[in-house]
Amino acid sequence: MVTRLLRISGRVQGVGFRDALCYEAERLGVVGWVRNRADGSVEAVVQGEADAVQTLIAWARRGPPAARVAEVRVAPASAEFDRPYARFERRPSA
Protein backbone atom coordinates (compact mmCIF):
# COMPACT_ATOMS: atom_id res chain seq x y z
CA MET A 1 0.00 0.00 0.00
CA VAL A 2 1.40 3.39 -1.05
CA THR A 3 0.09 6.93 -0.58
CA ARG A 4 1.08 9.76 -2.92
CA LEU A 5 0.25 13.46 -3.08
CA LEU A 6 -0.33 14.74 -6.62
CA ARG A 7 -0.38 18.33 -7.85
CA ILE A 8 -1.64 18.59 -11.43
CA SER A 9 -1.26 21.86 -13.34
CA GLY A 10 -2.30 23.10 -16.75
CA ARG A 11 -5.87 23.45 -18.03
CA VAL A 12 -7.29 21.08 -15.42
CA GLN A 13 -10.18 23.03 -13.89
CA GLY A 14 -13.56 23.33 -15.60
CA VAL A 15 -12.87 20.32 -17.84
CA GLY A 16 -14.23 17.46 -15.69
CA PHE A 17 -10.82 16.47 -14.35
CA ARG A 18 -11.96 15.74 -10.78
CA ASP A 19 -14.93 13.62 -11.85
CA ALA A 20 -12.82 11.69 -14.33
CA LEU A 21 -10.09 11.14 -11.73
CA CYS A 22 -12.71 9.84 -9.27
CA TYR A 23 -13.98 7.40 -11.89
CA GLU A 24 -10.48 6.16 -12.75
CA ALA A 25 -9.54 5.80 -9.08
CA GLU A 26 -12.66 3.76 -8.32
CA ARG A 27 -12.07 1.62 -11.41
CA LEU A 28 -8.53 0.87 -10.23
CA GLY A 29 -9.44 0.31 -6.58
CA VAL A 30 -7.55 3.40 -5.43
CA VAL A 31 -8.84 5.46 -2.48
CA GLY A 32 -8.17 9.03 -1.34
CA TRP A 33 -9.49 12.39 -2.52
CA VAL A 34 -9.24 15.16 -5.13
CA ARG A 35 -9.90 18.91 -4.99
CA ASN A 36 -9.35 22.12 -6.96
CA ARG A 37 -6.79 24.61 -5.68
CA ALA A 38 -7.13 28.40 -5.81
CA ASP A 39 -4.05 28.62 -8.06
CA GLY A 40 -5.85 26.68 -10.85
CA SER A 41 -4.23 23.32 -10.14
CA VAL A 42 -5.82 20.09 -8.96
CA GLU A 43 -4.54 18.33 -5.84
CA ALA A 44 -5.11 14.67 -5.00
CA VAL A 45 -4.09 12.10 -2.44
CA VAL A 46 -4.10 8.61 -3.93
CA GLN A 47 -3.66 5.40 -1.96
CA GLY A 48 -3.61 1.78 -3.02
CA GLU A 49 -1.48 -0.99 -4.42
CA ALA A 50 1.67 0.39 -6.03
CA ASP A 51 0.73 -0.75 -9.56
CA ALA A 52 -2.75 0.78 -9.33
CA VAL A 53 -1.37 4.07 -8.00
CA GLN A 54 1.21 4.21 -10.81
CA THR A 55 -1.53 3.53 -13.38
CA LEU A 56 -3.63 6.37 -11.95
CA ILE A 57 -0.63 8.74 -12.00
CA ALA A 58 -0.02 7.84 -15.65
CA TRP A 59 -3.70 8.59 -16.38
CA ALA A 60 -3.39 11.96 -14.56
CA ARG A 61 -0.55 12.95 -16.92
CA ARG A 62 -3.14 12.82 -19.76
CA GLY A 63 -6.41 13.56 -17.95
CA PRO A 64 -9.83 13.66 -19.62
CA PRO A 65 -10.08 14.74 -23.29
CA ALA A 66 -10.69 18.47 -22.60
CA ALA A 67 -7.76 18.79 -20.16
CA ARG A 68 -4.31 20.00 -21.13
CA VAL A 69 -1.98 18.73 -18.42
CA ALA A 70 1.27 20.69 -18.18
CA GLU A 71 2.81 18.96 -15.15
CA VAL A 72 2.08 16.32 -12.53
CA ARG A 73 4.17 16.60 -9.39
CA VAL A 74 4.22 13.42 -7.32
CA ALA A 75 5.45 13.23 -3.73
CA PRO A 76 5.09 10.84 -0.83
CA ALA A 77 2.15 11.96 1.28
CA SER A 78 3.06 13.93 4.40
CA ALA A 79 1.97 12.59 7.79
CA GLU A 80 -1.10 14.86 7.55
CA PHE A 81 -2.40 12.89 4.54
CA ASP A 82 -0.85 9.44 5.10
CA ARG A 83 -3.73 7.67 6.81
CA PRO A 84 -6.19 4.98 5.72
CA TYR A 85 -8.99 6.11 3.39
CA ALA A 86 -12.22 4.17 2.87
CA ARG A 87 -13.12 5.43 -0.63
CA PHE A 88 -12.25 8.06 -3.23
CA GLU A 89 -14.04 11.39 -2.83
CA ARG A 90 -14.23 14.92 -4.20
CA ARG A 91 -13.37 17.51 -1.58
CA PRO A 92 -14.22 21.22 -1.56
CA SER A 93 -11.78 23.56 -3.24
CA ALA A 94 -8.90 24.90 -1.17
C-alpha positions as CSV (number, residue, x, y, z in Angstrom):
1,M,0.0,0.0,0.0
2,V,1.4,3.4,-1.0
3,T,0.1,6.9,-0.6
4,R,1.1,9.8,-2.9
5,L,0.3,13.5,-3.1
6,L,-0.3,14.7,-6.6
7,R,-0.4,18.3,-7.8
8,I,-1.6,18.6,-11.4
9,S,-1.3,21.9,-13.3
10,G,-2.3,23.1,-16.8
11,R,-5.9,23.4,-18.0
12,V,-7.3,21.1,-15.4
13,Q,-10.2,23.0,-13.9
14,G,-13.6,23.3,-15.6
15,V,-12.9,20.3,-17.8
16,G,-14.2,17.5,-15.7
17,F,-10.8,16.5,-14.3
18,R,-12.0,15.7,-10.8
19,D,-14.9,13.6,-11.8
20,A,-12.8,11.7,-14.3
21,L,-10.1,11.1,-11.7
22,C,-12.7,9.8,-9.3
23,Y,-14.0,7.4,-11.9
24,E,-10.5,6.2,-12.7
25,A,-9.5,5.8,-9.1
26,E,-12.7,3.8,-8.3
27,R,-12.1,1.6,-11.4
28,L,-8.5,0.9,-10.2
29,G,-9.4,0.3,-6.6
30,V,-7.6,3.4,-5.4
31,V,-8.8,5.5,-2.5
32,G,-8.2,9.0,-1.3
33,W,-9.5,12.4,-2.5
34,V,-9.2,15.2,-5.1
35,R,-9.9,18.9,-5.0
36,N,-9.3,22.1,-7.0
37,R,-6.8,24.6,-5.7
38,A,-7.1,28.4,-5.8
39,D,-4.1,28.6,-8.1
40,G,-5.8,26.7,-10.8
41,S,-4.2,23.3,-10.1
42,V,-5.8,20.1,-9.0
43,E,-4.5,18.3,-5.8
44,A,-5.1,14.7,-5.0
45,V,-4.1,12.1,-2.4
46,V,-4.1,8.6,-3.9
47,Q,-3.7,5.4,-2.0
48,G,-3.6,1.8,-3.0
49,E,-1.5,-1.0,-4.4
50,A,1.7,0.4,-6.0
51,D,0.7,-0.7,-9.6
52,A,-2.8,0.8,-9.3
53,V,-1.4,4.1,-8.0
54,Q,1.2,4.2,-10.8
55,T,-1.5,3.5,-13.4
56,L,-3.6,6.4,-12.0
57,I,-0.6,8.7,-12.0
58,A,0.0,7.8,-15.7
59,W,-3.7,8.6,-16.4
60,A,-3.4,12.0,-14.6
61,R,-0.6,12.9,-16.9
62,R,-3.1,12.8,-19.8
63,G,-6.4,13.6,-18.0
64,P,-9.8,13.7,-19.6
65,P,-10.1,14.7,-23.3
66,A,-10.7,18.5,-22.6
67,A,-7.8,18.8,-20.2
68,R,-4.3,20.0,-21.1
69,V,-2.0,18.7,-18.4
70,A,1.3,20.7,-18.2
71,E,2.8,19.0,-15.2
72,V,2.1,16.3,-12.5
73,R,4.2,16.6,-9.4
74,V,4.2,13.4,-7.3
75,A,5.5,13.2,-3.7
76,P,5.1,10.8,-0.8
77,A,2.2,12.0,1.3
78,S,3.1,13.9,4.4
79,A,2.0,12.6,7.8
80,E,-1.1,14.9,7.6
81,F,-2.4,12.9,4.5
82,D,-0.9,9.4,5.1
83,R,-3.7,7.7,6.8
84,P,-6.2,5.0,5.7
85,Y,-9.0,6.1,3.4
86,A,-12.2,4.2,2.9
87,R,-13.1,5.4,-0.6
88,F,-12.3,8.1,-3.2
89,E,-14.0,11.4,-2.8
90,R,-14.2,14.9,-4.2
91,R,-13.4,17.5,-1.6
92,P,-14.2,21.2,-1.6
93,S,-11.8,23.6,-3.2
94,A,-8.9,24.9,-1.2
